[in-house]
Amino acid sequence: MNLLSWNPISFLFTFIWTFSFSQASYLADFPRVHFYGKYRADASTPNNYRCNFDPNVDDSFEDDPVRNWNYIGTNEFSIQDTFVTGVTTDSGVTDDEVIGAAVLDSGNHPFAKMVDIDTEWQGNSTTIYGMVFRIVWRNGTEALRGKWAPSSISQSIWPRRKCYQGSEDSFPLGTLSTTTITNITWGDLRGSAVLKKLKELSTKGNKKLQLSISLSTYTRNDKDFAKTAFTLGLITGTIGVSSDTEPLNYGGERLLSHTEIKYSPDVSNVPSDDSCYNSNDSRWMNDAPFKMNENLLSIDLSNSLPSDLDGNLRYLNPLYAGILHQSPEQPEKACIELLGDEIHYCGDNHSSPYCNNDWLKLTGGIVDIEITDNQKEKLLSSSSLVVALMQDKSSETNEVYPNCYALPSSKHNLKLMLKETDYYMRPKGEYIFFIHPSVSTSVNVPFLVSHFGKPVANLDVKVVRCTGKTCTVLPTDGVIPYEGKWNAKTNENGVAVFTFTAVKKMSSLREYSEPPCKGSDVLKLPIDGQVYGFNFCPSEGEKDQQCASFSLHSLVIRAFSNPEYDPDKLYTWVDHIQPIFSQYHHLYPVMHGILNLSNYYSVTSPQNIGLLNLSMHLDINDASYMPVTRDLPEPQRKMILKWLENPVNQSEEINARMDDTSEVSPELQCNEPNHTAAVSMFENYAKPPVCEAKAISFNIQDYCKKYVDKYYFDTLKLPLSYNADGFKNKNCPKNKRPLYKYKKNSTDPEIQKKCNDENLREQLKIGLKLELATIPLYMTSLYSIGDGCNTQVYKIIRGILMQEMLHLALVGNIINAMNGGHPIIDSPDVAPKYPSLGLPGCVHPSLDVHLKKISLRHIYDVPLVIEKPKLSCVTENKEQLLNNTIGEFYSEIEQCMQKLEENGEEVFQSNNFQISWPWKPSKELGTLFEVNSTQTALEAIKEIKEQGEGASPIDPTDGDGNQLGHYYRLMEIVCQKKLMKNEENKHYSYSGADIPFDPKGVWPMRDNPSKEGTTGNCYTEARAFHTTYRKLLRELHATFGGEPERIASAVTIMESLLVHGKRVMRVPLTPESEETCGPVWDYKWEEKQN
């Protein structure tokens, strides 16, 4: 140190700032990794409108696209087409190997969920749960994986394009938020010096990774739905290092604010006819956090600059950072001392009002400015940082401060855009809190307060009720600071603690002063508890309505009711569960394709009750937690979980009150005034299915009336697509099926040589591919059925689908019980391809397997052939065998198992890789055997054969009680009648109760959907489905690959796949097309997938 140049005052300020308050952050420290791309925010909108909380209010969602513009939203949040686009080190913007790597989210985990705290506090409190953050190299290898700590993503929200006035085509809003990355796993860092440095810093001492996220240009066009990138927006982000003591939502220790700027600038290159930028009340820039580290000033402008609807930044003429000098004695002598050069966020080409976003991609929107010791001293003492426009720097004119440009100035056209707040006050943790009285009636909120970047001790600060537009509907009592203490003093570290307490008992009904819903006199709605908002600021000299300017966000608290819970009480569906579930059913139509939460029988079906039990036991931060809104009081959650263990319908004394009398819901009729089945989202959406019974379109009725008895089985003729080659096996090379035609009693030595543990394992692996190939076939048929239409057909197909998944799991367990490695699922060689000729393992090698919407003809042409029994018919006392059936394929496996056992070879062993369902066993779904011996392996094969094709082609119920095999259940659909047995003559016929099928109740999906030809929203939805499909394959791969506990996650992803499948069925292929998009089952997608 040069003692002659030492400034003790400057040193003192620097010491206080560095050791008393300053902490590492993505703004103040290096290196930084910047990324840029798209995000998808698939908001669910029915709960945006409070009337929808009453299940008894008939308010069709599709009638009001402003309130319900995405009524089948999933609440999912994800990142796509996002890549590392720049890095910054202490040497500035530089190059690094990590540039170009993909930034992805959840991988094989379910998509994250976004949730608003309350229907009366939307947009400003959206929180992300269950988000995974990853950096992945082009070959799929992970460099970094971690969890995105749950936090609000809607801080500092503002209209980046001012002319937005509730337009129906886009939300030109911008937000800025920060969070931390936890549970970090570092992978292959290759030659990236930046990633290696981040790893070194984040694993040392009290450091952690911090994530800054700016979201903008969200698209929600509901007038020309099919043409848009619906629910997509732009994301800009930065990864850096911070201290673990730094606040969760902490953008910097100081804040540039727009609130004191009273006029809009004159910008010369604004088109004269651009009304959006000629308005005098336009907000030209938004708040920006900043921080100082030694002689470096870093400002985050990623959410501060205006943009057009495509996200291109607006050029605002030369933009500078500066120090505002203003003498209290001579306020008219204010001037700005510029810091550094112009902020070149638009490059040097200013011919257009807008510029590309290269600057955002390279820097993440962060400006680094070198300052002198003298300038640092000023900013650490009592001078405010500003951002200003300045067109002319020809001369400096100020008598008080040399080298300072006068303000205001017509000569220089110098105008303020942002000015630092004198005090910056924010919570140390979240801005969003919940009060659950069963846990606690209060929450403690510590606030940090700084003045020009330094902690302020012994300062009197206050909290006030929020005064913005959102707050006008909120009550003024219920939650207040403890003992009415609206003021508090900061301690020596600049921290003031407020305790907020629920001072009255919250109700499960929310009261309103006037009828809230059209056509209703209801003054109370079943919305639990109440939401309260607070702002905060120094006590002296600030009016309550100005407090909002001292932070990026208001404090929001939701207090819940405290319903009684008795662990010894018998809870029933009618009295306790249905009122809760019916509301969620009404609010979340997207779930209708999975289960009917208002119907006892739908809720208590084996797969649905298992799914509810699983999801409601998850951690609240898990993406698959139910309810997705996280707004269920804890006593109610306990009550529901208790009921799920013993789902009592009703007590005997209230039997007359039960409305659900049938397991099968009635078919909806198109002439019903309250018909809501598969309604379209918007007018130009695909036309919804109409549910009405109609005769089948091809002549099968004669067959359906014939008998199936012990002595005669008259079969369907094979469809033309299954030609004679199917019997001759020309398309089945021997190497495609190791145990082809194996029989344990064969005298052919070549046949006998086939049976060994290696060939058995290989044929079982082919069996895995075989089972996997049938699942998309049934799923596509299931998705194509409109909600509420063809309910009995839907139930049959879903039952078959669940059993096909069981078969997949059984084959996986058998393979895992053998030595030689785990089953492979996530591979292009294993995943099915459509259309295809035949199925894996030379099963029906000449069958044209294609994906189509459900129809009687499609069921007849493909699934019925696939499920056809090996013993096809008995005519004139001669058996006609159908070769290469699924049954024959598994018989070869079965006989080889038996032969190896007879030879004393035990190829199956007990291990820890066996999977079991995350719900109670069900006879309806079948038994998932844990394989630990030849006997249990044979039981698993028997289960597959009996469910898949029936034990006998001439007795449909033989082998598995009264449960029909898949072939006979599909025949019930084709014949539109239940299969019945005449107990007198033992005959069977399809002459029972009706199983109506209405082709109008089916979405008009294109055949064999693929990525080709998908544009606009068809592309968006098809890609979301495909990403979920790949997640499922990866999670199944991990489940069978030695982590059987992950079956629970696989099940939740499978249900999510059902949701996306139903959604993509609704989207038109093109705006003019009468066909809908449909699910894409191709293994690969060109763009990098999550």
N, C-alpha and C positions, 0 to 999 in steps of 0.2 A: 504494500500500500504506500502510495506517495503521501506522506504526512502533510506536505505543503498544500496538497489539494483536498485534504480531508474536510468534509463538511459535517460537523457534529449533528446539526439539526436533521440533515438528510439521513444520516446514519441512524438516528433515533427513530425516525418514522419507519425506516426500512426494518429495523429490529422489531418494533412493535407489530408491524404488519406480518413479518415473516414468522415470528415465534408465537405470537398471540392468536393468530387467526388463519393465516394462509395455509391452505392444504392443497395437496396434489389434486388435479382434475384433468379431464380431457382437454380443457382449455389452456391450462397453465403448463402442462408437461408434454414431453415427447417420448416416443413417437406417437403419431396418430395414424389410424387407418380409416380411409374414407370409402363409403360405398354409395351406390346410386341405382335405382331401379323402380319396381312397382310393388305396391301392396294391394291386397284384396281384403276389404272389410265388408263382409256379407251380413249387414245389420238385419235383425228381425224387427219389423216395425209395428206389429199390432199393439205391443205394449207401450208404444209412444202415445197412444190415445187412451186416456183413463177410462172411458166408457167401455172399452174392450175388456176391462177387468171383471165386469159382471157377465158371467156366462149366460144369464137370462136375457141380456139385451141383444136383440137381433139386429146386428149392425154388420152387414156383409162387407168383408174386408175389401173386395174388389171395387166397391162403389165409391171409394174415396182414395184415389192414388196419391193424394198429397199426404194424408195421414198414414196410409198403408202402402207405400210405394214399393216395399219388398216384404210382403206379408208372409212369404215362405222362406224368409232368411234363416240362416243357420247360426248366426252370431259368430261365425268363424273369422279369424284374422290370420293372414298368411303373407309371406313375401314370395315374389316370383320375378324372374328375369332381372335379378339384382346381382351386381358384381362389385368387387373391389375396384375402384376407379382412380385412386390416388393415395399417396402416403406423404406425410409431413414429418420431417425430423428437425433437429435443432439447426440443420443446414438449410432448411426450407423444403419446398416441394421437390421430391426426388423420385427416383425409380426404385423398384423392388420387385422381386419375383412374385410377391403375393398379388400384385396388380393383375386383374383378369380372373382371379379365383372367384368362385360363386359364393354369394352370401345366401344361405338357405335357412329355413326354419326347422320344422319339427321332425324331418326325416321319417322314420317309421312310427312316430308317435302321432296321436290325433292332432288335428289343427288346434291352435290356441283359440280361446273364446274371448270375446270382448263384451263387456257388460256395463250398462249405465247404472248408477246407484239407485235411481228412482225415476218413475214416469214423469215426475214434475221437476227433474233436474237432469236434462238430457244433454248430450254432446260435450258439456264442460266437465264431465266426470267419468269418461269412458276408461275402464280399466281392463288390462290384458291379463288373462290367466292361462297358465300352462304353455307359455311360449318357450321354444327351444331355439337357440341361436347357434349357427354353425358357419364356418368358413371351410369350403371344400375345393380341392384341386380338380382340374378338368377330368382326371381319371376316376373321380369319385372318392379319393382318399381324403379323410378329414384332417384339417390342420388344427381346428379349434371346435369344441363343442361346450356349450354351457346353457344354463337356464336364465331366461330373462325374468328378473325379479318382478312380481306383479306390481304394476304401477299405472297411473293415469297417463294416457297418451294424448290428452286433449288440453294440455296447459297452453297458455298464451294463444288461444284461438282467435283468429281474426279473418275478415274477408279479404283475401289477397287480390281480388278483382272487385272494386268498389261497386260497380253497377249491378252486382247481384242483389236482386230484390225478391227472393223467394222463387227464383226461376226453377222450372221443372226439369231442366236438362242437366244441371250440374251444381255441385257444391264447391265453389272456388275458395274453400276455406283452407287455412294453414294452421298447423299446430307445431309446438316444440316441446319436447319432454326429455327427461333423462332417467335412466335406471341403471342398475348394476347387473353384471353377468356373474352368476353364482354356479357352484358345482362344476367348475371348469375342468375339462379334460383336454390336454394338449396332445396333438397327434404328430403327423409328419410335417415338420416345419420347412423341409427342403433347404434351399439356400436363402430363405427370407431373413435378412438381418433385422427387419422391423418386427416380425413375429417373434424372433428369438429374444429381442430386447423387451417386448411386451411380456413375454413369459417370465423373463428374469425379474422385471420390476414387479409384476403382479403376484409373484410368489415370494416376495421379500418383505419382511416386516408387516406393516399394517396396510399394505396396498391391495387394490382390487381393480378389476376392469370396469370401466364406466362406459355407458352407451348413450349417445345423444341421437335422438330421432326427430326428424322434421317430416311431417306428412302434408301433402297438398294435392290439389286438383282431383278431388274425389268425384267420380262420375256416377250419377244416379238418374240417367235419362229415362223417364217413364212415358214419353210420347212416341219415341221411335226406338223402342226397347231393343229390337233385334240387331240394330246397327251399331250399338255402342259397346264400349268396354265397360259394361255395367259392373258397379261395385269396385272398380279399380281406381287407384290413385298413384301418385309419385312419392317415393320415399328417398330421403337423403339422410345419411347417418355418419357418425364418427365413433370410433372405438379408441379409448385412451385409458390412462391409468389414473386412479384416484385413491384417496385414503379411505380406510374403512370407517373413519369417524365422520366423513363428509355426508351431508344429507342425501337421502335417496333421490329426491327431486330437486337437485341443486345445479343450476346451469352455470353459476359463477358467483363470485362474492359481491358483484355489483350489477346494476341493472340500468340499461338505457331504456327510457320510456317514451311513448308517443303522447302521453296524456297532456303535457304542457304545450304542445304545438297547436296553435290556434288557427293556422291558415295553411292552405295548400300551396305548393310551389307553382311557378310558371315554368312549364317544360316545353321547350321550343319545338321538339319533334313529335309532339302529340298530334295525331290527325285531327283536323278541325271538326270532323263529324263523329269523333269518338266520345260519346256522351259519358262513357265510364270514367274518363280522365279529365273532363272539363268541369266537373262538379266542384264547387267551392268547399264542400264538406268531405271530400275524399281523404281517407287516411292513406297516406302515401307509404309510410313505413310502420313496422310493428316493433314491439319491444325486443331488445337484444341483450342477453347476459354477457358480461365480459369479466376478464380477470387480468391481473398483472403478476408477472413473475420476473423479479429483478428489472431489467430494462426492456422487457418484452410485454407489449400490450396485445391481448388476444380477444377479439370480439366475434361472437357467433351470430352471423347475419343470415343463417340458413332459413329462418322463418321471418325475415324482416323486410324483404323486398317484394314488391307487387309482381304479379305474373298474369299471363293470359290463361285461357281455359285449357290450353295444352301444357301449361307449366313453364312456358318460356318466360324468362325474367324480363321485366320492363326496365329499359335504360332511363335513368333519371339525371342525365347530364353528369358532369364531374362531381363525384361524391368523395367527401373527405371526413376523416376523424379529426377532432380538435379539442382544445381545452377552452372552456368558456370562462372569460374574465369579466367580472361585473362588480364594480365598486358600489358598496352600499350607499356611499355619499353621492355617487354620480351614476345611477342606474342607466341613464341614457347613453353612457359611454361604453356599453357592453361591446365586446369584440371576441373573435375566435382566433386562437393560435393554432394553426394547422399542424397536424402530426403526420409526418411522412408524405408520401406521394398520393395521388388519386387512387381510390379503391377501384381497381380495374376488374370489375366482375363481368363486364361485357366485352372485354378485349378492346381493341383499338378501332373496330368498325362500328360506327354509331349511325350508319345510314338508315337503319330500321328502328322503329320504336321498341322492338323486342330482339333479344339475342339468345343464342343457344346456351345450354347449361354446362358448357365445358368447365367453367370456373367452379360450379357447384360440385362437379364430379371430381375435380382435382383436389379441392380444398375442403369439401364438406360444408362450404359456406363460412369458413372461419378465416378471419383476417388477422394476420400477425404484423404488428408495427413496432419497429425499434424506436425507442424513445431515449432521450438524454437523461442524465441524473437530475438536471434541473426540472425537466418536465415530469419525471417520476415524483419528485418532491412535491410539485404542485398538485398532482393527482392524488397524492397520499395525504394532503393537508386539507384543503378546503375548496378545491376547484373541481367543477363538474366536467365530465367527458361529454362531448356532443358529436353527433353526425350531422353534416351540413352539405347543402348543395352550393357550389361556387363555380360560376362560368368564367370569371375573369380574375387573374392573379397579378394584374399589371402593377399594382402598388399596394403598400400597407398604409393605412391611415388610422392612427389612434394615438391620442396624446398621452394616455395613462399607461398603456401597455405597448411597448415597442413590438414590432413584427406581428401585429395583431390586426385582423381584418374587422372593420366596423360592422356592427349588426344593429338594425337591419341596414342593408346597403343596396341601393338601386344600381350603383356603379359596378359592383362586383356580382350583382344578382345573388347575394349570399343569403341563404335562408336555412333555418334550423329544420332538421327532420326528426331527430331524436335527442333527448336530453336526459342525463343521469338523474335519478331520484336521489335526493339528499340522504334518505334512509332506505334501506332494503331489508324487508322483513319477510321471513318464510318459515314454514315448519321444518324441523330437522328431518322428519320422515315423510310420511304420506300426507296428502291433502284430503284424503277420504277416510272416514271412520264409521264404524258400526257400533251401536250400543245394543247388546243383547242382555236384557235385565236378568235372565237366568244365569248369566255369567258375571256381569257387572253392570251397574247403573251409571257408570261414568267412564270417560276416557281422558288421559293426560296428553296434552299436546305441547311439546316444547318448541318455542320459536327462537330463531336466530335473528339478531338485529345488528346491522352494520351501518356505519356512517363513513362514506368514502373508503369502503373496503376494510375498515377497522371495527372490531367489536365495540359495542357501546355499553358501558357499565352504568348501572343505576339510572337507566332511562325509563320513564313512565310510558308504557305502551298500552294500547287498548284493543279490544275486539268489539265489533259492532255487527248488527244484523246486516246481511247483504242488502244492497239497495238497487240492484240491477233489475232488468225486465224479468229474469227467471224468478226473482225473489218475491214478486208481487202476489203470487198465489200461496205463499208459505205462511204458516201461523207465526205468531211472535212469542209463543210460550212453549213449554214442553221440554226443551233443552236449553239450558243457560249455563254460564260459568258458575262454578261451585260457590255457594253462598252469595250469589249475585255480584261477584267480583269481576267487573268488566275491565279492570285495569290491573297491571302487574308491573313489577320492576325487574329489569334485567340484572343478572349477576355479573361477576367480573369477566365472564367469558361471552357476554352479550346474549345470554339465554334467559328468556322469560317463559315460565310454565303456566299454562292455563288448564284447569280441570273443568271439563264440560259434563254436566250431570242431567239426566232425565228426571225432571222434578214432578212429573205426573205420569200416571199409568197410561201407556200407549194402547190404542185400540186396534183390533184387527179389521175395523171398518173405518174408512176415512170419510169425514163429514164435509159437506160442501154447503154453501149458503144458498145455492139455487140448483134446480135440476140439471145435472151435468150431461145428461144423455138425451138424444133426440127420441121423442115419443115415450119418455119415462118420467115418472114423478119421484124417482129414487133420489134421496138426498145423501145416502151413504153408499159407498162402494167397498167391496172387499179388497182393499189395498192396505197391507199391514203397516202399522206404525206411521212415522212421519219423517220427512226430510227437512233439515235446517241448514242454512248457509250463513257463513260469517266472513267478514273482511277484517283487516287488522292494520294498524298504523301507529305512529307515535301519538300520544294523547294531546300534546299541545299544538295548537295552531292548525289542526286538520279537521275539517268537517267530515261527518260520518260518510257522506256520499263520495268523498274523495279517497277513502281508505283503500279502495280497490286498486289504486295505482301503485301501491307499495309492494306488490308481489305479482308473480305470473298467474296466480290462480286463487280462487276463494277456497276457504275451508268448508267442507261439506260433511255433515253428520246425519246418518239415518238411525233413528231409534225405533226398535221393534217392540211389539207387544210381548207379553209374557204369559202365554197360554199354559194351562195346567197340564202336567204330565204325571201320571201314576203308573209306575212299572207293573203294578198288580191288576190294573184295570183291563177289562176286555174291550178292545176297540173294534168297531165294525165299519164296514165299507159305507153303509148308508149314513150313519150318524157322524162319522169322523173323517173318513178318507175321501169319499167322493166329493164333498164340497171343495176340498183343496185341489184334488186332481182335475176336477172339471174346469177350474179356472185356468190351470196351466194348459189344458187341452184347448181351451178357447183362445188363449194368448199365443200359442205356438203351433200353427197349422202345419209347419214343416214336419212335426212329429207324427202326423196322422198316417203317414205311410209306414210307420213302424208299429205304433200301438195307439189305441183309442183310450186315452187316460180317463175318459168319462164313463167307460164301460167296464163293469166288474170282470166279465169273462175275458176281455182282451187283456186287462191288467194282470190277471192271474194265470194266463197261459204260461206254460213252463218257461219258454224263452224270455217272455216279457217280465215276469216276476223275477227271474234271475238277473236280467239286465238292470232292473230298478234296484235290486238289492246290491248289485255290484257298484253301480254309479253313485248311490247315496252313501256308501261306505268309504268312498274315496276322500282324499284330502281336498279341502275346499279350493286349493290352488291348482288341482289337477284339471286339465282341459276337459275331461269327460265327466266331471262332477255334475250331479243333478240335484236341484234344478239349476239350469245354466245361469240364471239370474242371481244366484247366491242370496236370495232374499227370504229364505224360509227360517222362521224363528227356531232356535235349537230345540225347544220342547216338542214342536210339531215334527221335526225331523226324527226325534227319538220315537215319537208315537207311530210314525209311518214305518220305521224300521221294525218296531215291535209287531205291527200288524202284518208286515210282509212275512214274518216267521210263521204266522198263523192267520191267513187271510180270510177272516170270518166275514161273510156277506152281510148278515143282519141278525139281530136277536129275534127270538120267536115272537115276542109280543108286538113287533113292528113289521110283521111279515107283509101286511097290506101295503106298506109304503114302498116296497121294492119295485122298481121300474124295469130292471134288467131281467127278463124272463127267458131269454134264449142266448145261447152261445153265439149264434150266427145273427149278425145284424141284418135287418131287412134291406132288400135292394132299394136304392133310391129311384124314384120315378122322375122323369124329366118334367112332368107337369106340376110337381110340388112347388108351391111358392117359396119355400125356404130351402130349396135345393142348393146345396153348397159343395156338391161332389166335384172335385177336380176343377174348380173354377179357375178361370184364367187370371193372370196378374194384371194384364192391361188389355185394352181393346184390340190391339194388333198382335196380341199373343196368340199362340196356337189355340184353335177352337177347342173348348173343353169337351171331354166325352159326355155323352148323354146316356143315362142308364134306363133302358127299357128292353124287355124280353123280345127276342126275335128268333124265328126258326133258323136252324143252321143252313149253310149255303151249299152243302153238297150231300149227296144221298148216302147216308150212313144209318138211317133210321131202321131199315130192315134188319141190319145186323144187330143193332142195339136191342131189338125185340126178341132175338133168338136166345136160346138157353145156353148156359154154360154148366155142364153137369159132370158127374163122375166118369161118364163114358164117352162124352163127345165134346170137343172144344173146337168150335168153328171160328177160325181166326180172321182178322182183317187181312185183306190182300196187301202185300207190301207195296208202298208207293213206287211210282215209276222211277223216281230218283235212285231207288235202290235196285240196280239192275242185276242180271244173273251173275255177273262177276263176283257179287258179294258172297255167293255160295262156293265159288271155285277158288277163292283166296289168291287170285292172281296178283292182288295188290299187297300181299303179305309175305315179304321175304323172311326167311327163317331167322335171320339175325335181329328181326324186329321184336321177337318174342322168344326168350330163351327156353321156356317150358312148353312151346307150341305142341299141342296134341298129346301132352304127357298124361299117361295113366299108370297108376302104380302097379297094376296087374298085367301090364303089357309084357309080352314075351319078346318084343323087339329090343335087342341090346342097344341099338342106337337111341331108342326112346328112353330106356332106363338110364343111359349115361347122362341124360339131361338133368336129372334130379341131383343137385348138390347145393350146398349152402350158397355158393357164389351165384349160380343161376337163379336160385330162389330170391336172393336179395335183389338181383337185377330186375326180375319180373315184378317184385313188390315196388321197386322204384318207378317202373312203368305204370303200375297201378296207381301210384300217387299222381302221375301225370294224367291218367285216365279220369280219376275223380275230380281233379282240378279242371279238366276240360268240360265237365258237365255243369259246373257251377255257374259260369257266365250265361250258359244257355237258359237255365231256369231263372237266374236273376233278371235277365233282360225281359223275359216274359212277365215276371212279377212287376218290374218297374213300369211296364207299359199299361198296366191296369190303372184306370183313373181312381182317385180317392173316393171311396164310398160306392164304387161300381163293382159288379161281378165279385161280390164279397166271398161267396162260397168257392168260386174258382181261385180267388186270391189265397184263401186259406189252404186249399189243396196244394197249390204250387209252393207256397211258403213252407208247408210241412215237408214236401219232398226236398226242397232246398236245404232245410235244416238237417235232414237225414243224409244228404250228399256231403254236407260239411262234417257230419259224424263219420261218414265213411273215410273221408280224407284224414281225419284225426286217428281213426283206427289203423289205417295203413301206416301212418307215421309212427304210431306206438309199436307196431309190429317191427318195422325197420329199426327203430331205436333199441329194441330188445335183442337185436343181433349185433355181433361184432362187425366192424367194417365201415363205420362212419355214420353221420346223421343224414337224414333226408335233405335234398336240395329243393327249395321252393322258388327263391328269387333268382331266376335264371331265364334267359330267352330260350334256352333249350327245353325248359320245363313248362313255362307259361304257355297256355293254349293260343292258337292262331285261328282266326275266322275270316272268311269261310275256309273250310278245310274238307278234304276228301277222307272220310273215315276218322276214327278216334285213335289215340295212342294205343300201342300194343296190338295193332291190326284188328281192333274191334270194329266190326262193320266197315271194312276197308273201302267199300264203294259207296258209302252213304254220303250224300252232300249235306254236311253239317254247316248250317248258316244261322245267323242271328236275325230274328224278325220279331215284330210285335206279336203279342199273343193272338192266336186265332185258332179255330177248330182245325183248319187245314194244316197250320204249322205244327200243332200238337200231333196230328195224325202223321205228318210227313217225317218228323225228326224225333221228338222225345219218345213217342210210342215205339219206334223202331229200336232206339237205343235201349229201352227198358224191356224189350221183348224177351220172353223166356226162351231158353235154349230148346226145350221141347215145344215145338211150335204148334202142332196139332195132331190129332189122332183120327185118321180116316181109314176106313176099310181094314181095321185092325193092324195098320202099319204106322209106325212112328215116322214123322218127317222132322229131321233135325235142322235147326238153323245154326250154322257154324259161326264162329267168331263173335259170339255174344259176350256180354259182360259176365254172365254166369259161367260160360265155358272158360273164360280167362281166369276167374277166381277158382274154378274147380281144379284147374291145373296146379294152382298154388296150393290148394287144400290137399290134393293127393300127394304132392311132393312133401308137404309137411308130415303127413301121415307115414309116408315111406321112410323118411329120415328118422322118425320116432321109432318105427319098427326095426330099423337098423341100429337102434341104440344111440343115435346122435341127437343130443339136445342142443339145438342151435339158438335157443332163446333163454335169456338170463334176466334176472331182476336188476334194475338200475334206477337211477334218479332222474331219468330223462322222460318218464311217462307223463303225459298230460291228462288232466281231468277237467271237466267243465266247471266254471266258476259259479255254478248253481246246483240246486238239488237235482238228483237223477229223476228222469221222467220216462215212463213207459212210452209216451207219445213220441218222444225224440229218440228213444233207444238207449242202449247202454254203451258207454265209452269204456271199454275194458282196458285195464292196465295189464299189459302183456309181460309175463315173467316166466312163461313155459310154453311148450307146444300146445298144451290143452287150452290155455287162454288165447293163444294165437288162433287156434281153430275156432274158438267161440267168436272171436272178432270177425273172422272170415264168414262164419255162418250168419252173423248179424248183417253184414254187407249184402250177402246173397238174398236173404229172406226179405229184407227191406227193399232191395233194388228190383227184384224181379218176382218175388213170391217163391215159396218153397216148391210149389207145384203149379204147372200150367193148367191143370184140370181141377184144382181146388184152390180158389183164390185166398182162402183163409188158413190154409195148411201151414203149420210151422211157427206161426207167430200170433196165436190166439185169433182175435177178430180183426187184427190190423191188416189192411190190404197192402200188397206190394205196390210199387210205383206204377207198374203197368196197368193195374186195375183201377188205381185212383185216376190216372190220366184218361182211361177209357170212360170213367164217369163224367169227365169234362166233355169228351167228344160226344157221348150219348146224351148228355144233359140230364142224366138220371143216376140216382144211387144204385149200386149193385145190391140186389136183394136175393135172399135164399128162401126157397119154398120148403118149409120143414117137412111137408108131407111127401113130396117126391124128390127132395134133396137137390132140386134144380136151382140154378142161379140165373138171374136175368137183370139187365139194366132197366128196371121197371119201378124203382122206388121213388122217393121224393125228388122233386125237380132240383136241378142244379142249373139255373138259368145262366146263359151267357149272352151278353149284348155287345156286338162288335162296335157299337157306337160308344161304349164305355171304355174304349182303348185309345191311347194316344197314337196318332198317325206317324209313328217312327219310320224313318228310312230303313231299308234293309242293310244289314252288315255295317253299322256305323264305323267310321274311321276318321282320322284327323283330316283327310283330304276333303276339301270343300267346306271346311268349317271356318266361319268368319264371325266378327262381331261378338255378340253374346253367346252364340252357339259355341264359338271357340273358347270363351271364358269358362262356361259351365262344363264343356266337355273336358277341358284341361283340369278343372277342379276335381271332376270325377276321376280322371285318369291318375292324378296325383294321389288321391285317396286309395285307389286300387293298388298302386305301387307301394304305398305305405302298408297296406294289408299283406302284400306278398313278402315285404321285408320283415314284418312283425311275425308272420307265420314261419318264415325262415329261421328267425331267432328262436321262436317257440320250440320248433322241432330240432333246432340245432344245439340243444343243451340248456335252454332257459325256459322250462315248461311253465314257470310262474307267469310268463308273459302272455299266456293264453287269454287272460282277462283283458289286457290291452288290445289283443287281436279281435276279441269279441266286440269291444266298443268301436273299433275302426270298421268292423263289418257292418255294424248298425249305421255308422256314419256313411258308409258306401251306399246303403239303402236310401238314405236321405238324398245324397247327391244323384243317385240313379233316378229317383222320382223327379228331381228338379230338372235334370238335363232332358228328360222326356217332354217337358213342357215348352222348351225353347224352339222357336221356328228355325229350320235349317238356314233360311235366308228370310229377309222381310217379306218376300213375295211367295215363299214356298208354303205349300199346304202340308208338307212333311215336317216332323220335328227332328231335333238333333240326334238324340239317343246317346247311350254310353259308349265310350271308346275303350276297347279291351286290348288294344295293341300293347305289346310290352314296352316298346320304346316310344318316346316323344322327343321331337327334335331339340326343343329347348331344355335347359338344365332343370331337372325336377327336384322338388323338395322330398 
